[in-house]
Amino acid sequence: MIKLYYHPSPNPAKVALFLEETGLEYQLVPVDTRKGEQHLPAFTSINPNAKTPALVDGDAVVFDSNAILLYLAEKTGQFLSGDTPAARAEMLSWLMFVATGIGPYSGQAVHFKHFAPEPKVYAVNRYDFEAWRHWKIVDARLADRRWMLGDRYTLVDMAVWGWARAVPFVLGADAWQQLANVKRLLDEVNARPAAQRVEALKAKHAYKTEMDDDARKAMFPQNARFTSQGAA
Ligand SMILES: N[C@@H](CCC(=O)N[C@@H](CS)C(=O)NCC(=O)O)C(=O)O
């Protein structure tokens, strides 16, 4: 059976959504990142990048959420774009835009706004600016089409949904006033039974929620340089 290495956060959630949408059977393996479980050899042998999600399907091992979405879409033949070169080019462009833009800039905006120590004005300005710029591109894309690729709900919408749930935390409580089309997509996906089942996954395991010193050590290993080099 498929094993999904999971933490209830944006990148793993989009993969859980795909699995729930298709009804594929899977076993959820919790990886408690605030407890440092992403660094255990049992997990890094599956994902050397030590981040959730990862997925094992027989002898196939896949990590990175958007790679997993594409793997599952190709495996099942579901939630793909059309298969002309032009349709596939459009799908790959937007999927990679989410993978390399929406995810990283949103994640870094969260890091610098909510977790980084001062001084951080420069970093907050850069990542807030870039996160907004990326989300406005998605919003403009959705201004005249129901879904990211047009009329059909695809893996790209699932990729967007994973991070759209976090938009107020990324951009601020009133962000939806400027991203009405993204909010529409979020609401539409949230209304689907599969999304509600993903929401319920949180309660299936007691994940650590405190961002204490141990969690910071596990999640922000770069900070060890300050103490080891005597810079802090
Ligand atoms: N590019 C990766 C990023 C994965 C990622 O950053 N996952 C977060 C959860 S959303 C994580 O596991 N963080 C733990 C850590 O950074 O130590 C993907 O899309 O899967």
The ligand as a MOL file (V3000), in Angstrom:
LIG
                    3D

  0  0  0     0  0            999 V3000
M  V30 BEGIN CTAB
M  V30 COUNTS 20 19 0 0 0
M  V30 BEGIN ATOM
M  V30 1 N 10.0170 21.5520 -1.8320 0
M  V30 2 C 9.4710 20.7500 -0.7800 0
M  V30 3 C 9.3620 21.5680 0.4920 0
M  V30 4 C 8.8950 20.7090 1.6490 0
M  V30 5 C 8.7830 21.4780 2.9520 0
M  V30 6 O 9.3350 22.5970 3.1310 0
M  V30 7 N 8.0420 20.8640 3.8790 0
M  V30 8 C 7.8480 21.4400 5.1930 0
M  V30 9 C 6.3760 21.2890 5.5710 0
M  V30 10 S 5.3580 22.3270 4.5030 0
M  V30 11 C 8.6980 20.6800 6.2010 0
M  V30 12 O 8.7190 19.4650 6.2190 0
M  V30 13 N 9.4080 21.4100 7.0670 0
M  V30 14 C 10.2710 20.8430 8.0640 0
M  V30 15 C 11.6320 21.4810 8.0890 0
M  V30 16 O 11.8640 22.4520 7.3500 0
M  V30 17 O 12.4760 21.0100 8.8530 0
M  V30 18 C 8.0890 20.2130 -1.1950 0
M  V30 19 O 7.3890 20.8880 -1.9530 0
M  V30 20 O 7.7370 19.1050 -0.7760 0
M  V30 END ATOM
M  V30 BEGIN BOND
M  V30 1 1 1 2
M  V30 2 1 2 3
M  V30 3 1 2 18
M  V30 4 1 3 4
M  V30 5 1 4 5
M  V30 6 2 5 6
M  V30 7 1 5 7
M  V30 8 1 7 8
M  V30 9 1 8 9
M  V30 10 1 8 11
M  V30 11 1 9 10
M  V30 12 2 11 12
M  V30 13 1 11 13
M  V30 14 1 13 14
M  V30 15 1 14 15
M  V30 16 2 15 16
M  V30 17 1 15 17
M  V30 18 2 18 19
M  V30 19 1 18 20
M  V30 END BOND
M  V30 END CTAB
M  END
